[in-house]
Amino acid sequence: MSLDFLKLNPMSTMQDLSAYGPMPAVCPEMISDPTSQFCYQKLTKQGLLTDLDIIDLDGMITPFVDHIVREIDGRKILSYGLGSYGYDVRLSEAEFYLFKTPVFIDDVVEADPKNFNKEDLLSKQELRCDDKGNTFFVMPPRSYGMAVVEECLNMPINVTALGLGKSSYARMGVNTHITPIEAGWRGHLTVAMSNSSPFPVRIYANEGLAQLLFFRGNDCRTTYEDRQGKYQDQGKTVTTVKV
């Protein structure tokens, strides 16, 4: 049974609906009241998704943790996992790059989004570890870099997400930049980060990096997958600009 039928026939009886297949599992209240306004709103809900809505979208986030994790083996961490109205994703330890410091000479290398040269512009950073078991990268003062998210996303065709940095990093002068995650997109997010503070800052691997907010809308005409977007199926590596 499709949601389109419910939209067009909101007053259908149980007998009418049975001809269109099994009831959607997301709305058990419909069993007792197939015309329930609550059920209709739940099945066709649009706008910002709650934790319950995100749980219903099985396979959108992998791996998925259905609660907030703040501690591992007695060690406090920057939190990640499912929140009330979003999901906190983690920084992968796979790769972290910083933009090199330019040498101001006549032949200074330009950063050209139409002709990006990774070897000339980026420097891969070493993953470090301290005696408490924390793994991290270090961002120097006034630096700009790119990282990759641990979780893999598989966006439904009617859901788009926006990403915001965690307050823990914002209070340290570190900004996280994530462009819109479009309906139909798949892969590991490449995240840009800037340290605007005058101090080096630790960026912790396998801990919370950013919060994603998910929005459901009407079905669009063309998804990111339909138009064969150039950043589709990104792996767990930093993906630089493509044209």
Steps between C-alpha positions, in 0.01 A plus 500: 500500500648834401479826688359659184184291546463629856547858385232465235265292715539618860157365602551149362369212712705204622345286226597755233860514623546122522480473121816706469726278706613479863479789738815709546683381812579860596138563601343224715222740608350459153399142586235630739426824318598504129381861463708622796629853439800413718589214267453711191730771636760243606507326163524823304704705749721771355750739654769436760521132598497382863702216649205263438480608135873442453476152655223416251737581210694177536825497302533878462796511743756218532614415762205630699487557876150563639616712795761760595839353593704717741746249641698197378670264747489768769655762272294813432461586133339759276151354466356330194186307406127569481372818663148639540490665156813388320803274493855580610753344260864418580833602352671208326864432574553406134617837366547861603655764273608859560552767240868576467636841594560688174842637415458857383719504193431583138398139423263453794258211446138605458208304642275455199167320550499413129849353511572382855846354555493296820875440508584871478236624741443238771715331762389172660508509879624237741255325731628541856428318825541599866549292813124504572415317178374805311578515129500840334631736233633848577387813318754785522381857566323670208500179297244344266460132429279216383392181673264209434207369704498144636133431427373419151178674394235372260251784462136416416355664190291744705743585782775765500739575788688802630814476716607719791816494707506381860505767769808341660707593195323833440599609851862424408487719189463208259231525232359203311372551146258249342311572179140372457465121484249450222222247452635188332865560596718214633843483656731633772491876551810708438498779759694827489631644827667826597683592818453872550662500844863599574570155650550147364183294556456125529241344267404163646462195275210255548313761706220745426574759233172648375123474535282417200140625483269311264205654314230313309313670215281417204658268244728699271508460122872415483713359783877526536526142377273568199727777375813294569654750741880516489542429873282189504633193686790676672725258686655550844763737360523877466341590165623829357313730263375362168366689198 
